[in-house]
Amino acid sequence: MTSPFILGIAAAVLAAVAWSLSFIVPFVIGRYSLFDFALVEFVFSGILAMGLLWRHADAVRELRRGDWVAAGSLGLIGYFGYFLAVMGAAVYAGPVIAPAFLGLVPVVLAVAGNLRERTVAWRRLILPLTLASAGLLLVNGSGLLRPVGMRAPSPSVGIALALLAVALWTLFGLFNQSALAQRPRMDAGVWTGLIVIGAAAAMLMFVPVGMSLGLFKIPRLGLAWRDAAPLLSWGAGLAVFANIGGAMAWTFASQRLPVALSAQLISVEPAAATILGLLVHHRWPAPAEVAGMALLLSGVLIAIRIFTRRTSPDAEFAVA
């Protein structure tokens, strides 16, 4: 296994764990809404992103308009658009069904990535994809069999939004790697800054719409430290570790790994989110959750083995 591959795998796992922190946000921000949190997080992220670009001022001067447009579009699709789709899915389908469908992201991205860039023979992906799919179903979908305390307002709309979120993240994964392949010398920090600024700009443009729909509680609750300390501290923390740190790690990984492998590694995110959720709720995992995480980890390890095993191209694609 080469050093770039090892570093890419470590970066992808780090990004997945960093992004999983977002799943515990509803339990720590008090009376504020998730849209309040997103606004705070994106504002902090935008400020940090501008700092990144200022630090790499020489590289920024060499950017072309196409670089700004490509990265900004990725921020719009993979951060802001994905966030709205996920939040809408949770509102309309409830807190259990939506995450179950979002578990499709690693599988769909792996299939789409291997369709676009044939990295390994399909027969070799059957086992890890099957294990990962079964694990994700057990981790994210076990709650489907348990009654939810409140009937979801419109499950069909929520499921449609969840599937939209899957599509948006798949597009982000594919387009991000394609854009980086066209820019082999792009600095990970600069690219991250451009993406995050695009997402932050989209969030600020959404604020008037969100205000008119009553999605934000900040105007009513204010931002006094006594009440908003969890909102502001978690918003700043996730801006650093999830938005900036996670995006930078994922950019670093995307420059070194094929999409089909990075997609398998992103499946670490729901498993890490499950562990964090268990800690927040102060309970041990259910048998289905333990089995799901074991299957998920097995699928990821097998995928890593497949992609790092040294075989000749002829042997790799001998059987499709």
Buried (B, 14 or more C-beta within 10 A) or exposed (E): EEEEBEBBBBBBBBBBBBBBBBBBBBEEBEEBBBBBBBBBBBBBBBBBBBEBBEEBEEBBEEBEEEBBEBBBBBBBBBBBBBBBBBBBBBBBBBBBBBBBBBBBBBBBBBBBBBEBBBBBBBEBBEBBBBBBBBBBBBBBBBBEEEEEEEEBEEBEBBBBBBBBBBBBBBBBBBBBBBBBEEBEEBBBBBBBBBBBBBBBBBBBEBBEEBEEEEBBBBEEBEBEEEBBEBBBBBBBEBBBBBBBBBBBBBBBBBBBBBBBBBBBBBBBBBBBBBBBBBEEEEEEBBEBBBBBBBBBBBBBEBBBEBBEEEEEEEEBBEEE
